[in-house]
Amino acid sequence: MPKLKTNKAAKKRYNYTATGKVKRTTANGRHRLATKTPRQKMSRKANAYADKTVEAGIKKLLPYGN
């Protein structure tokens, strides 16, 4: 059976946790930070988990983890 190709765009955006969940970065934390409050900026630093409805699709794009 041939090797499966990893989707490079998904590789840059998602990681797997040790338990198999899909981890992602939070949105809106790159630019236009002057208009955001310190609390908003702090909450953008934390990572989030991908929704269960899209997790199966992400796992198809990343067949070997990262």
C-alpha positions in Angstrom: 0.0 0.0 0.0 1.4 3.4 -0.9 2.3 6.1 1.7 -0.3 8.7 2.4 0.6 12.4 1.9 0.3 14.8 4.7 -1.5 18.1 3.9 1.1 20.7 4.6 -1.4 23.5 5.3 -3.0 21.4 8.0 0.4 20.5 9.4 1.1 24.1 10.0 -2.2 24.8 11.7 -2.9 21.7 13.9 -1.2 19.5 16.4 -2.2 16.3 18.2 -2.3 16.1 22.0 -1.1 13.0 23.8 -4.7 11.8 24.1 -5.4 12.2 20.4 -7.3 15.5 20.5 -6.6 18.1 17.8 -5.1 21.3 19.1 -5.3 24.6 17.2 -4.4 28.2 17.8 -7.0 30.8 18.6 -8.0 33.3 15.9 -7.5 37.1 15.8 -4.2 37.2 17.6 -1.8 38.4 14.9 -2.4 42.0 14.0 -4.6 44.9 15.0 -3.8 44.3 18.6 -3.8 48.0 19.5 -7.6 48.0 19.5 -7.9 44.9 21.7 -8.0 45.0 25.5 -5.2 43.2 27.5 -7.8 40.6 28.5 -8.6 39.9 24.9 -4.9 39.6 24.0 -4.2 37.3 26.9 -7.0 35.0 25.9 -5.7 34.8 22.3 -2.4 33.3 23.6 -4.1 30.1 24.9 -4.6 27.2 22.5 -8.0 25.8 21.7 -9.2 22.4 20.6 -10.7 21.7 17.2 -14.5 21.0 17.2 -15.6 17.3 17.1 -17.4 17.9 13.9 -14.2 18.8 12.0 -11.8 16.5 13.9 -12.3 13.5 11.6 -11.5 15.6 8.5 -8.4 17.0 10.1 -7.2 13.5 11.0 -7.6 12.5 7.3 -5.3 15.4 6.4 -2.7 14.4 9.0 -2.5 10.6 8.7 0.7 10.2 10.6 0.2 12.8 13.3 2.5 15.7 12.8 
